[in-house]
């Protein structure tokens, strides 16, 4: 795995922007036709199970699920192949009231020829999430 792989750089940029609360930088990493499934399947963040499609919908996703919270992302392992990267991540979300939600899963990031993210998929289920009260 090379450290300058476009999908790895896009994934790392995504994590950095999310942890910094930088919506515009995060959206700038995305292609106009991006699809985010986090997690894959029906869930509160993916109500139809078909993912969040396009930058307008992704901006609303950010406002609802990322902006109000503090998110930390721990990378356990990463791999790259073709136009994709795959990562074992642990995400910890701290809500405004101090409660926390923690989930570990596998996440894949696919980029186009321009290095823009066209797909982000989270392999985890709601039952994998652990909650801590403040």
NORJO-V900653 format. One line per field, one symbol per residue. phi: phi as a letter, one per 20 degrees, with the letter a starting at -180 (. if undefined). burial: # if it has 24 or more other C-alpha atoms within 12 Angstrom, else .. A space follows every 10 residues. Layout:
BEGIN
phi->???
burial->???
END
This chain:
BEGIN
phi->.efdfgffff fffffffffe mdgffffffe fgdgcdccef nfagebgemd nednffffff gffeddgfcd cdcdeeabbc aldcccbecd ddddegenfc ccbdadcdcd defenefdbc cdeacgfeed dcef
burial->....###### #####.###. ..#..##.## ##.####### ....##.... ###.#..##. ##..###.## ####...### ..######## ####...... ########## #...###### #####..... ....
END
